[in-house]
Amino acid sequence: MTEAAMQTEPAPAAALPGETEPAGAARYKQYVTFLVGDRAYGVDIVLVREIKQWTPTTALPNQPHYMRGVLNLRGTIVPVHDLRARFGGNLTEATETHVVVIVWIGDQTVGVLVDAVSDIITVSSDDIRPVPPSEADLDQSSIGGLVNAESGMVALLDLKALFGGASMGMV
């Protein structure tokens, strides 16, 4: 991450319960952005537990093709999903330069294999655009919205939609 990325301004505080926000007031969230190939994705920073260098995982039988296996993270068994494969691409040829973004999804801890973490961005809720309808019969529910960043368009992931249900952990 760049030094400028580390110096992002904190997001304005949200209204406390019982308080109302002024009409038209934008809410801000921060997102950790990462790359898979030439595509940028982002996840809400509050869902990110940590970012770690790729290490080989222990494969389990009868898992979805995009599940790389599990790793032991200080006593917690974490399923690791390959985001490139999850979105229909080939399995990532993981090297030491790849990273696993460890996220919380509900009460589950899940690892997401990506090429590199790129930045932390602060986004106004007013700047998030909906995903346009697609001619292809593809499920776009895993993309919560799109936002323009300095580096280009970032697809904001809805982790519950992407990894929810049976696909989140071990089957």
WOTAUR-V892724 format. One record per residue. SS is DSSP state (helix for helix, strand for strand, loop for the rest). PHI is phi in degrees with one decimal (* if undefined). Layout:
SS	PHI
SS	PHI
This chain:
loop	*
loop	-79.2
helix	-61.2
helix	-63.6
helix	-66.3
helix	-73.8
loop	-106.0
loop	-67.2
loop	-70.4
loop	-65.7
loop	-68.9
loop	-59.1
loop	-66.6
loop	-77.4
loop	-64.8
loop	-75.1
loop	-54.6
loop	93.4
loop	-91.0
loop	-114.6
loop	-88.2
loop	-60.7
loop	-58.2
loop	81.8
loop	-72.7
loop	-84.6
loop	-99.6
strand	-114.3
strand	-135.3
strand	-106.5
strand	-128.7
strand	-85.2
strand	-107.6
strand	-147.3
strand	-111.9
strand	-130.9
loop	66.1
loop	-100.7
strand	-102.4
strand	-105.7
strand	-127.8
strand	-139.0
strand	-130.8
strand	-54.1
helix	-60.8
helix	-69.6
helix	-89.9
strand	-87.2
strand	-85.9
strand	-168.2
strand	-126.7
strand	-133.4
strand	-64.7
loop	-60.5
loop	-133.7
loop	-56.4
loop	-107.3
strand	-96.6
loop	-72.5
loop	-119.6
loop	-73.5
loop	59.1
loop	-108.6
loop	-58.4
loop	-58.2
loop	-87.0
strand	-88.2
strand	-76.3
strand	136.6
strand	-126.3
strand	-133.0
strand	-98.6
strand	-108.2
loop	49.5
loop	92.5
strand	-101.5
strand	-83.2
strand	-117.5
strand	-71.4
strand	-114.7
strand	-108.1
strand	-88.1
helix	-63.9
helix	-60.4
helix	-69.1
helix	-62.4
loop	-93.7
loop	96.0
loop	-89.2
loop	-74.9
loop	-62.0
loop	-70.6
loop	-84.3
loop	-67.5
loop	-129.4
loop	-61.7
loop	-82.8
loop	-79.4
strand	-130.2
strand	-114.5
strand	-91.4
strand	-91.0
strand	-125.8
strand	-100.0
strand	-126.9
loop	64.0
loop	-102.8
strand	-102.0
strand	-106.4
strand	-133.8
strand	-102.4
strand	-122.3
strand	-79.8
strand	-134.2
loop	-72.5
strand	-165.9
strand	-87.0
strand	-111.3
strand	-165.0
strand	-121.4
strand	-118.4
strand	-106.2
strand	-126.8
strand	-79.7
helix	-58.6
helix	-71.0
helix	-89.7
loop	-82.4
strand	-106.2
loop	-70.6
loop	-75.2
loop	-66.7
loop	-61.7
loop	-112.0
loop	-68.7
loop	-72.5
loop	-86.5
loop	-105.8
loop	-80.8
loop	-97.8
loop	-66.4
loop	-78.7
strand	-102.3
strand	-80.1
strand	164.0
strand	-125.2
strand	-142.4
strand	-85.2
strand	-124.2
loop	-56.5
loop	-85.6
strand	130.1
strand	-73.7
strand	-120.3
strand	-90.6
strand	-87.7
strand	-83.7
loop	-99.3
helix	-63.9
helix	-64.0
helix	-70.1
helix	-73.9
helix	-120.4
loop	-69.3
helix	67.2
helix	-66.4
helix	-78.0
loop	-73.4
loop	-112.8
loop	-79.7
loop	-88.6
